[in-house]
Amino acid sequence: MYHTGDCLGEATSELVNTALETASRVLDVMSDPARDDLPLLANTSHMLVKHYALDVDVDFENQVIEGTIVLFLEDGSGCKTLDARHSTMETCRPESGEAFPFRTPSPGPGLVTHSRTVSTKMAHNDFTICGKGEKATYDEDGNHGNRDQASETCSSKKYRCDTGNHGREDFWLILDCCDLSVLKVEEVDVAAVPGIESFTRSPRLATGSQELRKEIVRELVSLPAGRWREQFDCYARCSQAPGCGELLFATDAWSLRVRKRGAQTAPDFPHAIRIRYRTKPEGQSVTWTSDQSGRPCVYTMGSPINNRALFPCQEPPVAMSTWQATVRAAASFVVLMSGENSAKPTQIREGCSSWHYYVTMPMPASTFTIAVGCWTEVMPETRSLDDQPSQSPFPSSKADSRCAGVCGHMEYPCRFQNATATTQKVIPHRVFAPVCLKGACQETLLPLLPPCLSAAHSVLGTHPFSRLDVLIVPANFPSLGMASPHIIFLSQSTLAGRRQLCGTRLCHEIAHAWFGLAIGARDWTEEWLSEGFATHLEDVFWAMAQQLSPHEAQEQQELRACLRWQLLQDELRNSPEEMQVLRPSKEKTGHVSESGASVIKHGLNPEKIFLQVHYLKGYFLLRFLVKRLGDDTYFSFLRKFVYRFHGQLILSQDFLQMLLENIPEEKRPELSVEGIFQDWLETPGIPKPLQRELQAGEECGLVLQVGAEVSKWIQVNRRPRKRKRRANAEVFAKLLPDQLVLLLERLLELKTLSPHTLQSLQRTYRLQEQDAEVRHRWCELVVKHRHSRAYGQVERFLQEDQAMGVYLYGELMVSEDARQQQLARRCFQLAREQMDKSSAKVVAEMLF
């Protein structure tokens, strides 16, 4: 399904060289901790995790998550080679609508298969061996084995792939892992599960033999989608089976490596292993903090290292897997996860509850999400008029059309083949929040969900996921929102002011269900495939959710294009050129080493999470294409693209090639994949086609209205301070939130604004009550002009809107005003302990 290159035996010398170069980059990152590239070390070309079964306890007293994870593996000999662009389509089984405690996935990954298994070449005496009758040794972190020697070996030239195998070295399974205490690794005796022998096709295999266990797992992971209930039930029972022998393992800064003595190839390696581990309080995959009501909570917050500090996993996006998880916590806590089912707690003993979730659609491990806290489910008080489904601007024959045929992804219970799901405009949804924000959610967020979900369906068709939870996360959440399968995290900053910010951000995260989740980037450096699409679609969804007329929708979208044009210019002026390129690896995009290992350029750069170049340049590329093709042509194509590629990973060329193949010749003059690569994706700065256009939105009526209001404020600012109020004093127009943002942006360009003007500005628009985007610009004005009467509002913003406050710290320090610098340091000291680690690091560098 997901093609990563040709089999090595048939590869050209260019592909071989590319694999070697990728391996070299991995070694460079391993040997230089100061680099900001993120290594993905899992040897996915040799073995793939097909299913994860987690069984963990959440311990708030010690701030750890501890338990086991069982990995059901498939070796390279069982992998199907399917190119996402030229695949032989497989029939996709429809999703069942029946309720059941388990749901199951589909078989067969689409990775490259090699006839020769690659082993990581390391001397056996580099690791302390723990086997039957031997004494286990642990370091101070609870890791098993000789950590110092393992780290030395990993950073040396010995850390390489040896395809020869020479009949001497054991195969190593390499998992991405960081800041975990691994306590034990063992093979799981799946053959001990009663009735499991029905999964074997070879009755001659001896009971309890290694081959029998591998045969059972091979058959289990290959069950068709129509048997997902049976499959997930068997996964659950197998995950509880006893161990049948401890395995040798070692950890280093970025990986966990496991081997079985005598297993020299991937097919020889156990196909079901159990890892007992615990997280560390300082691990970066989860954040232990307090919610807005002061109650403890923990959640995954979209760390640059993803989930490798939550559980050992295969991080590369091509490692698509299903999972199920049982999570135990004190009975006062609610466990939310990226699962298909709306789990309910089961009391297992007094004061302790268990929650079970599952996912049947194969997804990268990075999409796994968990949040445990004293959340309150927010229920609607009354049905609002805003709950009415939005009307599609597209002709019904187009909006409701469904592409006939089979799906192109690996087999799983797919909603696109379920007749009921394809017509479901609004999927079941829930909202959770700290109790103190319940009222704000009822007033602002809850009424927006039905129209926004309906709008998304009208534009793109079938919702890829069957349900949605929305959680208002703690104040230290480092962004305005984050989407995962079946769950969206939103910042509390989206709730203040009018509904504009909440609605647009909700639409952005809903768009990620299609672009970013159901359709993912095969190479993480191509973030624009997720963020550019979501940014472009949020405007389309939001206009439809508001039921705007075509003219009103165009005006609103032109206004937002104007804001983004200014933001893009600022971003490009203040960011290094290497961070401005949307396809930094160029022709090597998507290439990996022979083992499957790769490197994400700048993946650990703490400043990267604050840059929006991928959002903005991707947005303007799609806007450019829509203008060339027209709305009807483009969105008709986009629905076809979604149908063809849902459940798959793509590269930029997959989208661009299909686009150019599906539009009339007369609508694509001068458009080519190579030209778009050169102008938009592989060059820093403003893309050439964008340079040739007039400034975005300059003729928009809403923008012109802001210009007129700016002129009025310039006149107000020029008046003598003590001049009496005239009878013909300026009358200011009522502005939309986006207009207010643009107004403040324009006023920031003025050299001086008097205290009187600033006070009038605040009173006129009640700026302290506006949404976070408006208040952010207002705080910038306050800082720039040292308007001390409003410093309290800056302090409040830095405390309550941490997702947007990092830039303000820099402005406070650059001013070289002692009072402002003191304010910045005081706010940072108050927030530092709870602040997101990446944000805290960036701010600390600004302040000290």
C-alpha positions in Angstrom: 0.0 0.0 0.0 2.5 2.6 1.1 5.5 2.3 -1.3 8.9 3.4 0.1 11.0 2.3 -2.8 11.7 -0.8 -4.9 13.1 -4.0 -3.4 16.8 -3.7 -2.8 17.6 -6.5 -5.2 16.0 -4.6 -8.0 17.0 -1.1 -7.0 18.9 1.2 -9.1 22.3 2.5 -8.0 20.6 5.9 -7.3 18.2 4.3 -4.8 21.0 2.4 -3.2 23.0 5.6 -2.8 19.9 7.4 -1.4 19.4 4.6 1.2 23.0 4.8 2.2 22.9 8.6 2.5 19.8 8.4 4.7 21.5 5.8 6.9 24.5 8.2 7.1 22.2 11.0 8.2 20.7 8.8 10.9 24.2 8.1 12.2 25.1 11.8 12.2 22.1 12.6 14.3 22.8 9.8 16.7 26.4 10.9 17.1 25.6 14.7 17.5 23.0 15.3 20.2 23.2 19.1 19.5 21.5 18.6 16.1 17.9 19.6 15.8 16.9 16.7 13.5 14.6 14.0 14.8 15.8 10.4 14.2 13.2 7.7 13.4 15.1 4.5 14.1 12.5 1.7 13.9 13.5 -0.9 11.3 10.1 -1.0 9.7 11.4 -2.5 6.5 12.0 -5.7 8.4 9.1 -6.0 10.8 5.9 -4.0 11.3 3.8 -3.7 14.3 0.3 -4.6 13.1 -1.5 -4.1 16.5 -0.7 -2.6 19.9 -2.5 -3.8 23.1 -1.8 -1.5 26.0 -2.7 -2.3 29.6 -1.6 0.5 31.9 -2.3 2.3 35.2 -2.2 6.1 35.6 -0.4 7.1 38.8 -0.9 10.8 39.6 0.9 10.6 42.9 4.2 9.6 41.2 3.3 11.1 37.8 3.9 7.9 35.9 2.0 5.6 33.6 3.0 2.0 34.1 2.0 -1.3 32.7 2.5 -3.4 29.6 2.2 -3.2 25.8 1.9 -6.2 23.6 3.1 -5.9 20.0 1.7 -8.1 17.3 4.3 -8.2 14.5 4.5 -9.1 10.9 7.9 -9.8 9.3 8.9 -8.6 5.8 8.0 -11.9 4.2 4.3 -11.2 5.0 4.3 -7.6 3.9 2.4 -6.6 0.7 4.1 -4.2 -1.6 1.5 -1.7 -2.7 2.3 1.7 -4.1 -0.2 4.3 -2.9 -0.3 5.8 -6.4 -0.3 2.7 -8.6 -1.8 0.1 -6.3 -4.0 -2.8 -7.2 -7.2 -1.9 -5.5 -8.4 -4.2 -2.7 -12.0 -4.6 -1.8 -12.8 -2.7 1.3 -15.3 -4.3 3.7 -18.1 -2.0 4.9 -18.0 -0.9 8.5 -20.6 -2.6 10.7 -23.0 -0.4 12.6 -23.4 -2.8 15.4 -22.2 -2.0 18.9 -19.5 -4.4 20.1 -16.7 -4.1 22.7 -14.0 -4.6 20.1 -13.4 -3.6 16.5 -10.8 -4.8 14.2 -8.3 -3.7 11.6 -7.1 -4.8 8.3 -4.3 -6.9 7.1 -1.2 -6.3 5.2 1.0 -3.2 5.3 2.2 -1.8 2.1 5.9 -1.6 2.9 8.8 -2.7 0.9 9.8 -6.3 1.4 13.3 -7.6 1.3 14.3 -11.2 0.6 17.3 -10.6 2.8 16.6 -9.7 6.4 18.8 -6.9 7.9 20.2 -7.2 11.3 21.7 -4.5 13.4 25.4 -5.4 13.7 26.4 -5.2 17.4 28.5 -7.5 19.5 26.5 -9.6 21.9 28.7 -8.7 24.9 27.5 -5.1 24.6 24.4 -6.0 26.6 23.7 -7.7 29.8 21.8 -10.9 29.1 18.8 -11.8 31.1 17.4 -15.3 30.5 16.1 -18.2 32.4 18.2 -18.9 35.4 20.2 -15.7 35.0 20.1 -12.7 37.2 18.7 -9.5 35.8 20.6 -6.2 36.2 19.1 -2.8 36.1 20.6 0.7 35.9 19.4 3.6 38.1 16.6 4.4 35.7 15.2 0.8 35.8 16.5 0.0 32.4 17.7 -3.6 31.9 21.2 -4.0 30.6 24.5 -2.3 30.2 23.3 1.2 29.3 26.7 2.9 29.0 28.1 0.3 26.5 24.8 0.3 24.6 24.9 4.1 24.2 28.6 4.0 23.1 27.9 1.3 20.5 24.8 3.2 19.2 26.8 6.3 18.5 29.7 4.5 16.9 30.1 3.3 13.3 29.0 -0.2 14.5 25.4 1.1 14.5 24.7 0.0 11.0 22.7 -2.4 9.0 24.4 -5.6 7.8 22.3 -7.3 5.2 24.7 -10.2 4.9 23.8 -11.8 8.2 26.7 -14.1 7.8 24.9 -16.7 10.0 26.4 -15.3 13.1 24.5 -12.3 14.4 21.0 -12.1 15.8 18.3 -10.0 14.3 17.4 -6.9 16.3 13.9 -5.4 16.5 14.4 -1.7 16.8 11.6 0.5 18.3 11.5 4.2 18.8 11.7 4.9 22.5 12.7 7.9 24.7 12.6 8.6 28.5 11.0 5.2 29.4 12.1 2.8 32.0 11.9 -0.6 30.3 11.7 -3.3 32.9 11.1 -6.5 31.0 10.6 -7.8 27.5 9.3 -11.3 26.8 7.8 -13.4 24.1 4.0 -14.0 24.5 2.8 -17.6 24.4 -0.3 -17.0 22.2 -0.6 -20.7 21.7 -1.7 -21.0 25.3 -5.0 -19.2 24.6 -7.9 -21.7 24.6 -9.3 -22.2 21.1 -6.6 -20.2 19.4 -5.3 -23.2 17.4 -8.2 -22.6 15.0 -6.0 -19.8 13.5 -3.4 -22.3 12.3 -3.4 -23.8 8.8 -0.6 -26.3 9.7 -2.0 -29.0 12.0 1.4 -30.7 12.1 3.0 -27.9 14.1 3.8 -29.0 17.6 1.8 -27.5 20.4 3.7 -24.7 22.1 6.3 -24.5 19.3 7.9 -21.3 18.1 6.5 -21.9 14.6 3.0 -22.4 16.0 3.1 -19.1 17.8 4.3 -17.3 14.7 1.7 -19.0 12.6 -1.1 -18.0 14.9 0.0 -14.3 14.8 0.3 -14.3 11.1 -3.2 -15.6 10.6 -4.6 -13.3 13.3 -3.2 -10.1 11.8 -4.4 -11.2 8.3 -8.0 -11.7 9.2 -10.4 -9.9 6.8 -12.2 -6.8 8.0 -15.5 -8.7 8.1 -14.1 -10.6 11.1 -12.8 -7.6 13.1 -14.8 -8.4 16.2 -13.3 -11.9 16.4 -9.9 -10.5 15.6 -9.9 -7.8 18.4 -11.3 -10.3 20.9 -8.4 -12.6 20.1 -5.9 -9.7 20.4 -7.3 -9.0 23.9 -7.1 -12.7 25.0 -3.6 -13.1 23.5 -2.3 -10.0 25.2 -3.2 -11.6 28.5 -1.4 -14.9 27.7 1.6 -16.0 29.8 5.1 -15.3 28.7 7.3 -18.0 27.3 10.8 -16.6 27.6 12.5 -13.3 28.3 14.2 -11.5 25.5 17.4 -9.6 25.5 17.1 -5.8 25.2 19.0 -2.5 25.5 18.0 1.1 25.4 19.7 4.3 24.3 18.6 7.9 24.0 16.3 7.2 21.0 15.5 3.5 20.8 14.8 0.2 22.4 16.4 -2.8 20.7 15.2 -6.3 21.3 16.7 -9.7 20.2 16.2 -13.3 20.8 19.2 -15.5 21.0 19.5 -17.6 17.8 16.9 -15.7 15.9 19.0 -14.4 13.0 16.3 -13.1 10.6 13.0 -11.2 11.1 10.9 -14.3 10.3 12.8 -16.1 13.1 12.0 -13.4 15.6 8.9 -13.8 17.9 5.8 -12.3 16.4 4.1 -11.3 19.7 6.2 -9.6 22.4 5.2 -8.0 25.7 7.1 -5.0 27.1 6.7 -4.0 30.7 7.7 -0.4 31.2 6.9 2.9 33.0 7.1 6.5 31.8 9.1 9.1 33.6 7.7 12.3 35.0 10.0 14.4 32.8 9.1 12.4 29.6 8.1 14.8 26.8 5.2 12.9 25.3 2.8 13.6 28.1 2.3 16.6 30.3 1.4 16.3 34.0 -0.3 19.5 35.1 -3.5 20.9 36.7 -6.6 22.0 34.8 -8.3 25.4 35.1 -10.2 24.2 38.2 -6.9 23.2 40.0 -7.4 19.5 39.6 -4.5 17.2 38.4 -4.6 15.9 34.9 -2.2 14.4 32.2 -2.5 14.5 28.5 -0.5 14.1 25.3 0.2 17.5 24.0 1.7 17.0 20.5 5.3 16.8 21.5 8.0 16.9 18.7 9.0 13.4 19.8 5.4 12.2 19.5 4.5 9.2 21.6 7.9 7.5 22.1 8.0 8.7 25.7 4.6 7.2 26.3 5.2 3.7 24.9 7.8 2.0 22.7 6.6 2.1 19.2 7.4 2.4 15.5 7.3 6.1 14.8 7.7 6.3 11.0 4.3 7.1 9.5 4.5 4.1 7.2 4.1 1.9 10.3 0.3 1.8 10.2 -1.3 -0.2 13.0 -4.5 -0.7 15.0 -4.6 -0.7 18.7 -6.7 -1.2 21.8 -6.0 0.1 25.3 -7.2 -0.6 28.8 -6.4 2.3 31.2 -7.0 2.3 34.9 -7.2 5.4 37.0 -8.8 6.6 40.2 -12.6 6.6 40.0 -12.8 10.4 40.1 -11.0 10.7 36.7 -12.3 10.5 33.2 -10.1 8.8 30.5 -10.5 10.2 27.0 -8.6 8.6 24.1 -8.4 8.6 20.3 -10.8 5.5 20.1 -13.8 4.6 18.0 -15.9 3.8 21.0 -17.4 6.2 23.6 -15.9 4.2 26.5 -17.7 4.0 29.9 -15.8 3.3 33.1 -15.9 -0.1 34.7 -15.3 -0.3 38.5 -12.6 -2.9 39.2 -12.3 -2.2 42.8 -13.3 0.5 45.3 -12.0 3.9 44.1 -10.5 2.6 40.8 -12.1 2.4 37.3 -11.0 0.9 34.1 -11.6 2.3 30.6 -11.2 0.5 27.3 -10.8 2.0 23.8 -9.9 0.6 20.4 -9.2 1.7 16.8 -9.8 -0.5 13.8 -8.4 1.9 11.2 -4.6 1.4 10.8 -2.9 4.7 11.8 0.6 5.9 12.6 1.5 5.5 16.3 2.0 9.3 16.5 -1.8 9.8 16.2 -2.4 8.0 19.5 -3.8 10.4 22.1 -4.8 10.2 25.7 -6.1 12.7 28.3 -6.9 11.8 31.9 -8.5 14.3 34.2 -11.5 15.4 36.2 -13.3 16.4 33.0 -17.0 17.3 33.0 -19.1 16.4 30.0 -20.9 19.5 28.8 -24.5 19.0 27.9 -26.6 21.4 25.9 -29.2 23.4 27.9 -31.4 24.0 24.9 -31.2 23.4 21.2 -29.9 26.5 19.4 -31.0 27.8 16.0 -27.3 27.5 15.1 -27.6 23.8 15.4 -29.4 23.5 12.1 -27.3 21.8 9.5 -25.6 24.1 7.0 -26.6 24.3 3.4 -24.1 23.3 0.8 -23.2 25.9 -1.9 -22.5 23.0 -4.3 -25.2 21.5 -6.5 -26.7 18.5 -4.7 -25.7 16.1 -7.4 -22.1 17.0 -6.7 -22.1 17.4 -3.0 -23.9 14.1 -2.4 -22.2 12.1 -5.2 -20.3 9.0 -4.0 -17.5 7.5 -6.0 -18.4 4.0 -6.9 -15.8 1.2 -6.6 -13.4 -0.1 -4.1 -11.0 1.7 -1.7 -7.3 1.8 -2.3 -6.1 1.3 1.3 -5.3 -1.8 3.2 -8.5 -3.6 4.3 -10.3 -2.3 7.4 -14.0 -1.6 8.3 -14.3 1.6 6.2 -17.0 4.2 6.5 -16.6 5.2 2.9 -18.2 1.8 2.0 -21.0 2.1 4.5 -24.1 3.6 3.0 -25.4 5.0 6.3 -22.0 6.6 7.1 -21.7 8.3 3.7 -24.9 10.3 4.3 -24.2 11.1 8.0 -23.7 14.9 8.0 -23.2 15.2 11.7 -21.4 12.4 13.6 -22.0 11.8 17.3 -20.0 14.2 19.4 -19.4 15.1 23.0 -17.6 18.1 24.7 -15.5 17.8 27.9 -14.0 20.5 30.0 -13.0 21.5 33.5 -16.1 22.3 35.5 -15.2 26.0 35.7 -15.5 26.3 31.8 -18.8 24.4 31.5 -20.8 27.6 30.9 -18.4 29.0 28.3 -18.5 25.7 26.4 -22.3 25.6 26.5 -22.5 29.2 25.2 -19.7 29.1 22.6 -18.4 25.7 21.6 -21.3 23.3 21.8 -23.7 25.1 19.4 -20.9 25.3 16.8 -20.3 21.6 16.4 -23.3 20.5 14.3 -23.0 23.3 11.7 -19.2 22.9 11.4 -19.4 19.1 11.0 -22.2 19.4 8.5 -20.3 21.9 6.5 -17.3 19.6 6.4 -19.4 16.8 5.1 -21.0 19.0 2.4 -17.5 19.9 1.1 -15.6 16.6 1.4 -18.2 13.9 1.9 -18.0 11.0 4.3 -16.6 11.7 7.7 -13.6 9.3 8.0 -14.2 8.8 11.8 -17.4 7.6 13.4 -17.5 10.0 16.4 -15.8 13.0 17.9 -14.9 14.2 21.4 -13.7 17.8 22.0 -11.7 18.5 25.1 -10.8 22.0 26.5 -7.3 21.3 27.6 -5.3 23.1 30.4 -3.9 26.6 29.9 -0.4 25.3 29.2 -1.4 23.7 25.9 1.0 25.1 23.4 -1.3 25.7 20.5 -4.9 26.7 19.8 -5.9 23.1 18.8 -4.8 19.6 17.9 -6.7 16.9 16.0 -6.3 13.2 16.6 -8.6 10.3 15.5 -12.0 10.7 17.2 -10.8 13.6 19.5 -9.9 17.2 19.2 -8.0 19.3 21.8 -8.9 23.0 22.0 -7.2 25.8 23.9 -9.3 27.7 26.4 -8.3 30.8 24.4 -10.9 29.8 21.7 -13.8 30.3 24.2 -13.3 34.0 24.9 -15.0 36.8 22.9 -17.3 36.1 20.0 -17.6 32.8 18.3 -15.3 33.7 15.4 -12.1 32.2 16.8 -13.7 29.2 18.2 -15.5 28.5 15.0 -12.6 28.9 12.7 -10.3 26.8 14.9 -12.9 24.1 15.2 -13.2 24.0 11.4 -9.5 23.8 11.1 -9.2 20.8 13.4 -12.3 19.1 11.8 -10.5 19.4 8.4 -7.6 17.4 9.8 -9.9 14.4 10.0 -9.4 14.2 6.2 -6.1 15.9 5.7 -3.5 14.8 8.3 -5.3 11.8 9.7 -7.3 9.8 7.0 -4.8 11.1 4.5 -1.4 11.5 6.0 2.0 12.7 4.7 4.4 9.8 4.0 7.3 12.2 4.8 6.7 14.4 7.9 8.7 17.2 6.4 5.8 17.8 4.0 3.6 19.4 6.7 1.8 21.5 4.2 -0.1 18.5 3.1 -1.8 18.6 6.5 -1.7 22.2 7.6 -2.0 23.9 4.3 -5.2 22.0 3.5 -6.7 22.5 6.9 -6.0 26.2 6.8 -7.6 26.6 3.4 -10.6 24.4 4.2 -11.3 26.2 7.6 -12.4 29.3 5.6 -14.7 27.2 3.4 -16.2 25.3 6.3 -16.7 28.3 8.4 -18.4 30.4 5.7 -20.8 27.5 5.2 -21.4 26.9 8.9 -22.5 30.6 9.2 -24.8 30.2 6.2 -23.2 33.2 4.4 -24.3 34.2 1.0 -21.7 33.6 -1.8 -20.7 37.3 -1.7 -20.4 37.4 2.1 -18.3 34.2 2.0 -16.0 35.7 -0.6 -15.6 38.9 1.3 -14.8 37.0 4.5 -12.3 34.8 2.8 -10.6 37.8 1.1 -10.3 39.5 4.5 -8.6 36.4 6.0 -6.3 36.1 3.0 -5.2 39.7 3.6 -4.4 38.9 7.2 -2.5 35.8 6.2 -0.6 37.7 3.5 0.7 40.1 6.2 1.5 37.2 8.5 3.4 35.3 5.8 5.5 38.4 5.0 6.4 38.8 8.7 7.2 35.1 9.1 9.5 35.1 6.1 11.3 38.2 7.3 12.0 36.7 10.7 12.8 33.0 10.0 15.8 31.3 8.5 15.5 30.4 4.9 16.0 26.6 5.5 12.8 26.7 7.6 10.8 28.3 4.8 10.9 25.4 2.4 7.9 23.1 2.2 9.8 20.2 0.6 13.2 20.4 2.1 14.4 17.0 0.9 13.4 17.7 -2.7 13.7 14.6 -4.9 14.8 12.5 -1.8 11.5 13.2 -0.1 10.0 10.0 1.3 13.3 8.0 1.0 14.4 6.0 4.0 17.4 3.8 4.7 17.3 0.1 3.9 16.1 -0.7 7.4 13.4 1.9 7.3 15.1 4.4 9.5 15.1 8.1 8.5 15.6 11.6 9.9 13.1 14.5 10.2 15.0 17.7 9.4 14.6 20.3 12.1 12.2 18.0 13.9 13.6 19.0 17.3 14.0 22.7 16.7 12.0 24.3 19.5 11.3 27.4 17.4 9.7 25.3 14.6 6.4 24.8 16.5 5.9 28.6 16.5 6.4 29.0 12.7 3.4 29.0 10.4 5.2 28.9 7.1 3.8 25.5 6.2 0.3 26.6 7.0 0.6 29.9 5.1 2.5 28.9 1.9 0.4 25.7 1.7 -2.8 27.8 2.0 -1.7 30.3 -0.7 -0.7 27.4 -3.0 -4.2 25.9 -2.7 -5.8 29.4 -3.0 -3.8 29.9 -6.2 -5.0 26.6 -7.7 -8.6 27.3 -6.8 -8.5 30.6 -8.5 -7.0 29.0 -11.6 -9.5 26.1 -11.7 -12.7 27.6 -10.2 -14.5 26.5 -7.0 -16.7 23.8 -8.7 -13.8 22.2 -10.6 -11.4 22.2 -7.6 -13.8 20.9 -5.0 -15.3 18.3 -7.3 -11.7 17.0 -7.8 -10.9 17.2 -4.1 -13.8 14.8 -3.2 -12.4 12.4 -5.8 -9.0 12.7 -4.3 -10.3 12.1 -0.8 -12.1 9.0 -1.9 -9.1 7.6 -3.7 -6.5 8.3 -1.0 -8.3 8.0 2.3 -6.5 5.5 4.6 -3.2 6.1 2.8 -0.1 8.1 3.0 0.9 10.5 0.2 3.6 12.8 -1.1 3.1 16.1 -2.7 3.3 14.7 -6.2 0.4 12.3 -5.5 -1.9 15.3 -5.0 -0.5 17.4 -7.8 -0.3 14.7 -10.4 -3.9 13.6 -9.8 -5.0 17.2 -9.9 -3.4 17.9 -13.3 -4.7 14.7 -14.7 -8.3 15.4 -13.7 -8.7 19.0 -14.9 -9.4 20.2 -18.4 -6.5 21.1 -20.6 -7.6 24.7 -20.9 -7.6 25.2 -17.2 -4.0 24.2 -16.6 -1.8 26.4 -18.8 1.7 26.7 -17.5 0.9 24.3 -14.6 3.2 21.4 -14.0 4.3 19.3 -11.1 7.9 20.4 -11.6 6.9 24.1 -11.8 4.9 24.0 -8.6 7.7 22.2 -6.9 10.1 24.9 -7.9 7.9 27.9 -7.3 6.0 26.9 -4.2 7.6 23.9 -2.4 11.3 23.9 -2.9 12.2 27.6 -2.7 12.3 29.9 0.3 10.7 33.3 0.4 7.5 34.5 -1.4 6.5 32.1 -4.2 6.9 33.8 -7.7 3.2 33.4 -8.6 2.2 35.1 -5.4 4.7 37.9 -6.1 3.1 38.6 -9.4 -0.4 39.0 -7.9 -1.8 42.1 -6.3 -1.7 42.1 -2.5 -4.2 39.6 -1.3 -7.6 41.1 -0.5 -6.8 44.7 -1.2 -10.1 45.3 -3.2 -12.2 43.5 -0.6 -15.0 45.6 0.9 -14.3 44.5 4.4 -10.6 45.4 4.0 -11.5 48.8 2.5 -13.8 49.5 5.5 -10.9 48.8 7.8 -8.8 51.2 5.8 -11.3 53.9 6.3 -11.4 53.3 10.1 -7.6 53.4 10.3 -7.8 56.9 8.7 -10.2 58.0 11.4 -7.9 56.8 14.2 -5.0 58.6 12.6 -7.0 61.8 12.7 -7.9 61.1 16.4 -4.3 60.6 17.2 -3.3 63.9 15.6 -5.7 66.0 17.7 -4.4 68.0 20.7 -4.8 66.1 23.9 -6.8 68.8 25.7 -9.0 69.7 22.8 -12.7 69.6 23.8 -14.9 67.0 22.2 -16.4 68.4 19.0 -20.0 67.9 18.0 -18.8 66.2 14.8 -16.5 63.7 16.6 -15.6 60.6 14.7 -18.2 57.8 14.6 -16.6 54.4 14.3 -18.1 51.5 12.4 -18.8 48.2 14.1 -16.2 45.8 13.0 -16.0 42.0 12.7 -13.3 40.2 14.8 -11.1 39.7 11.8 -11.5 43.3 10.9 -10.4 44.3 14.4 -7.3 42.2 14.0 -6.5 43.9 10.7 -7.2 47.3 12.2 -4.8 46.7 15.1 -2.2 45.3 12.6 -2.4 48.6 10.6 -2.2 50.7 13.8 0.9 48.8 14.8 2.6 50.2 11.7 2.3 53.7 13.1 5.3 55.2 14.9 3.4 56.6 17.8 -0.1 56.4 19.4 -1.0 58.7 22.3 -2.2 57.3 25.6 -5.5 59.1 24.9 -5.8 57.3 21.5 -5.1 54.0 23.1 -7.7 54.5 25.8 -10.3 55.5 23.2 -9.4 52.5 21.1 -9.9 50.2 24.1 -13.2 51.8 25.0 -14.6 51.9 21.5 -14.1 48.2 20.8 -14.1 46.8 24.3 -10.8 45.2 23.4 -10.3 43.4 26.7 -13.5 41.4 26.0 -12.6 40.4 22.4 -11.2 37.0 21.3 -7.6 36.0 21.8 -6.5 37.0 18.3 -7.7 40.6 18.9 -6.4 40.8 22.4 -3.0 39.5 21.2 -2.7 42.5 18.8 -4.0 44.8 21.5 -1.3 43.6 23.8 1.3 44.3 21.1 0.1 47.9 20.9 0.3 48.2 24.7 3.9 46.9 24.7 5.0 49.0 21.8 3.7 52.3 23.1 4.4 51.4 26.8 0.8 52.0 27.7 1.2 51.1 31.4 -2.5 51.5 32.2 -3.1 48.3 30.3 -0.1 46.2 31.6 -2.5 44.2 33.7 -4.2 43.0 30.5 -0.8 41.9 29.1 -0.1 39.9 32.3 -3.5 38.3 32.1 -2.9 37.3 28.5 0.5 35.7 29.3 -1.1 33.6 32.0 -4.4 32.6 30.4 -3.4 32.5 26.7 -0.1 30.6 26.8 -0.8 29.1 23.4 -0.3 32.6 21.9 1.8 34.4 24.4 5.4 33.4 23.5 5.8 36.1 21.0 4.8 38.8 23.5 7.7 37.8 25.8 10.1 38.7 23.0 8.4 42.1 22.5 8.6 42.9 26.2 12.3 42.1 26.3 13.2 43.9 23.0 11.7 47.1 24.3 14.6 47.4 26.7 12.1 49.0 29.2 13.0 47.9 32.7 9.4 47.8 33.8 8.3 45.7 30.8 11.2 43.3 31.3 10.3 42.9 34.9 6.7 42.1 33.9 7.9 39.5 31.5 10.2 37.8 34.1 7.4 37.9 36.7 4.8 36.3 34.4 7.3 33.6 33.3 8.2 32.7 36.9 4.5 32.3 37.6 3.8 30.1 34.6 7.1 28.3 34.1 6.4 25.3 36.2 3.2 24.4 34.3 4.3 25.7 30.9 4.9 23.5 27.9 8.6 22.5 27.9 9.3 23.6 24.4 7.6 27.0 25.0 9.4 27.4 28.3 12.8 26.7 26.6 12.2 29.4 24.0 11.0 31.9 26.5 13.9 31.3 28.9 16.3 32.0 26.0 14.6 35.3 25.5 14.6 36.4 29.1 18.0 35.2 30.4 
